[in-house]
Amino acid sequence: MSAPVRIGVIGGGLMGREVASALARWFALQNHPVDAQLTAVCDVGEAPREWFRRIPSVRLLTADHRELLASPEVDVVYVAVPHHLHEALYLDVLAAGKDLFAEKPFGIDLQAALRIEAAARESGCFVRCSSEFPFLPGPQRAYQLARGVSFGKILQIVSGFHHSSDLDPSKPANWKRQVKSCGAIGVMGDLGMHAVHVPFRLGWYPKRVYSQLQSIYPERPDGKGGMAVCDTWDNAMLHTEVEIEGREVPMRLEMKRLAPGETNSWFLEILGTDGGVRYSTKEPKSLWTFVRGGDQLWQRTDLGFHGPFPTITGGIFEPGFPDCFQQMWAAFLAERAGALGDRFACVTPAEAVASHRLFDAALRSHESRSAVTL
Ligand SMILES: NC(=O)c1ccc[n+]([C@@H]2O[C@H](COP(=O)([O-])OP(=O)(O)OC[C@H]3O[C@@H](n4cnc5c(N)ncnc54)[C@H](O)[C@@H]3O)[C@@H](O)[C@H]2O)c1
């Protein structure tokens, strides 16, 4: 195997640490065409930065992202920072000539996403955006079925992501709760990429959207004894229409931070007249399929550990979040090396821009309480 691709991380918070974990056990991947190593980390906070000192391959720890970008020991940069910082940092990465693994939502709003996409194109750098759940075995099988098997006439699609982390009103506010740092699209910027990745990849781009947006708690403790304004949308239901084989099909996209009973539930359901498929991370091993016959019968397949990239983990075991996150990185680095083959690919800049167009239309729909054509 050739020399490892050297990864730098800007933003060593929740997701920066997940990347460190995925790369630290890269050896779990079998016969992956690329070796990878975390070499540099930038975070403005001392505590998050110091956490990375335990990783022997990290040779540069800095509070200044320009120092990381100037390092010849960095080939690819992953940026996981609050949304209002995406544009400036992504553009700096591209100006430094480094390849970029961006985090969603790829800029705080549509205009930022368009500027990032343009800069990515002009730079010639390899740029993709993070969305890991489709790399689980269940979504992979659902995607393959939707592409390869006839479900008859598609009747409806439901795709979404629910969690309940904001149900407790005493939970302190953070940057994800405020328009200035999360964006006016709120929960759509937070969870929307998870909901649209597979439908977009199947070519299902909404032609029209009617949105229902909810903001439930207008303020929360600020963690310093006072209260902080929380002005982002908490829950979003997008009722859309897509065109499939010349017919308009309803597609509902759900993104919720206030979903009672849910921790981190990614789900997809595609129903047709002759068949269907249903998957949720709530039952991570189970793929439900429907084939029209005499009875109204849904069948459950017990899935094993079969991601797009083989690993040392036995096929009978069950996968989780760190596994799909590593599989996503495997896809990113394989595609960058021209070795992805026909495997599922990470979100492209064009898809990220399309998601922003949809969320922007959803804001206008809510404002006017009417359907908006895209
Ligand atoms: N793919 C996923 O499943 C997933 C999950 C959560 C968050 N995210 C995305 O990841 C990004 C980061 O979210 P998070 O939850 O990791 O946030 P976080 O708040 O846990 O971490 C952000 C880190 O960025 C650092 N930071 C802020 N400004 C900086 C700067 N100028 N230079 C360097 N570091 C800086 C902060 O100190 C903090 O440690 C967001 O875009 C978010 O939408 C993705």
The ligand as an SDF file (V2000), in Angstrom:
LIG
                    3D

 44 48  0  0  0  0  0  0  0  0999 V2000
  -22.4680   13.9000   10.3040 N   0  0  0  0  0  0  0  0  0  0  0  0
  -23.0990   13.9260   11.4580 C   0  0  0  0  0  0  0  0  0  0  0  0
  -23.7620   12.9720   11.8520 O   0  0  0  0  0  0  0  0  0  0  0  0
  -22.9930   15.1300   12.3250 C   0  0  0  0  0  0  0  0  0  0  0  0
  -23.3720   15.0750   13.6710 C   0  0  0  0  0  0  0  0  0  0  0  0
  -23.2350   16.2440   14.4560 C   0  0  0  0  0  0  0  0  0  0  0  0
  -22.7570   17.4190   13.8750 C   0  0  0  0  0  0  0  0  0  0  0  0
  -22.4160   17.4240   12.5590 N   0  0  0  0  0  0  0  0  0  0  0  0
  -21.9160   18.6580   11.9050 C   0  0  0  0  0  0  0  0  0  0  0  0
  -20.5450   18.8040   12.2950 O   0  0  0  0  0  0  0  0  0  0  0  0
  -20.2390   20.1900   12.4480 C   0  0  0  0  0  0  0  0  0  0  0  0
  -19.7250   20.4000   13.8700 C   0  0  0  0  0  0  0  0  0  0  0  0
  -20.6830   19.9290   14.7800 O   0  0  0  0  0  0  0  0  0  0  0  0
  -20.2380   19.3270   16.1870 P   0  0  0  0  0  0  0  0  0  0  0  0
  -21.4560   18.7120   16.7700 O   0  0  0  0  0  0  0  0  0  0  0  0
  -19.0010   18.5130   16.0320 O   0  0  0  0  0  0  0  0  0  0  0  0
  -19.9220   20.6950   16.9560 O   0  0  0  0  0  0  0  0  0  0  0  0
  -19.1220   20.9070   18.3230 P   0  0  0  0  0  0  0  0  0  0  0  0
  -19.6720   22.1650   18.9000 O   0  0  0  0  0  0  0  0  0  0  0  0
  -19.1550   19.6530   19.1470 O   0  0  0  0  0  0  0  0  0  0  0  0
  -17.6200   21.1180   17.8420 O   0  0  0  0  0  0  0  0  0  0  0  0
  -17.2230   22.2310   17.1010 C   0  0  0  0  0  0  0  0  0  0  0  0
  -15.7660   22.5210   17.4480 C   0  0  0  0  0  0  0  0  0  0  0  0
  -15.3030   23.5480   16.5730 O   0  0  0  0  0  0  0  0  0  0  0  0
  -14.3980   24.3380   17.3160 C   0  0  0  0  0  0  0  0  0  0  0  0
  -14.2180   25.6180   16.6200 N   0  0  0  0  0  0  0  0  0  0  0  0
  -15.0460   26.6770   16.5680 C   0  0  0  0  0  0  0  0  0  0  0  0
  -14.5110   27.6490   15.8010 N   0  0  0  0  0  0  0  0  0  0  0  0
  -13.3290   27.1870   15.3420 C   0  0  0  0  0  0  0  0  0  0  0  0
  -12.3270   27.7080   14.4900 C   0  0  0  0  0  0  0  0  0  0  0  0
  -12.4200   28.9250   13.9470 N   0  0  0  0  0  0  0  0  0  0  0  0
  -11.2300   26.9560   14.2490 N   0  0  0  0  0  0  0  0  0  0  0  0
  -11.1000   25.7360   14.7930 C   0  0  0  0  0  0  0  0  0  0  0  0
  -12.0280   25.1790   15.6070 N   0  0  0  0  0  0  0  0  0  0  0  0
  -13.1230   25.8930   15.8720 C   0  0  0  0  0  0  0  0  0  0  0  0
  -15.0530   24.4690   18.6820 C   0  0  0  0  0  0  0  0  0  0  0  0
  -14.1400   24.8630   19.6820 O   0  0  0  0  0  0  0  0  0  0  0  0
  -15.5750   23.0410   18.8890 C   0  0  0  0  0  0  0  0  0  0  0  0
  -14.6640   22.2310   19.5880 O   0  0  0  0  0  0  0  0  0  0  0  0
  -21.5110   20.9480   12.0850 C   0  0  0  0  0  0  0  0  0  0  0  0
  -21.4670   21.3130   10.7530 O   0  0  0  0  0  0  0  0  0  0  0  0
  -22.6100   19.9300   12.3260 C   0  0  0  0  0  0  0  0  0  0  0  0
  -23.7680   20.1510   11.5480 O   0  0  0  0  0  0  0  0  0  0  0  0
  -22.5160   16.3110   11.7900 C   0  0  0  0  0  0  0  0  0  0  0  0
  1  2  1  0
  2  3  2  0
  2  4  1  0
  4  5  1  0
  4 44  2  0
  5  6  2  0
  6  7  1  0
  7  8  2  0
  8  9  1  0
  8 44  1  0
  9 10  1  0
  9 42  1  0
 10 11  1  0
 11 12  1  0
 11 40  1  0
 12 13  1  0
 13 14  1  0
 14 15  2  0
 14 16  1  0
 14 17  1  0
 17 18  1  0
 18 19  2  0
 18 20  1  0
 18 21  1  0
 21 22  1  0
 22 23  1  0
 23 24  1  0
 23 38  1  0
 24 25  1  0
 25 26  1  0
 25 36  1  0
 26 27  1  0
 26 35  1  0
 27 28  2  0
 28 29  1  0
 29 30  1  0
 29 35  2  0
 30 31  1  0
 30 32  2  0
 32 33  1  0
 33 34  2  0
 34 35  1  0
 36 37  1  0
 36 38  1  0
 38 39  1  0
 40 41  1  0
 40 42  1  0
 42 43  1  0
M  CHG  2   8   1  16  -1
M  END
$$$$
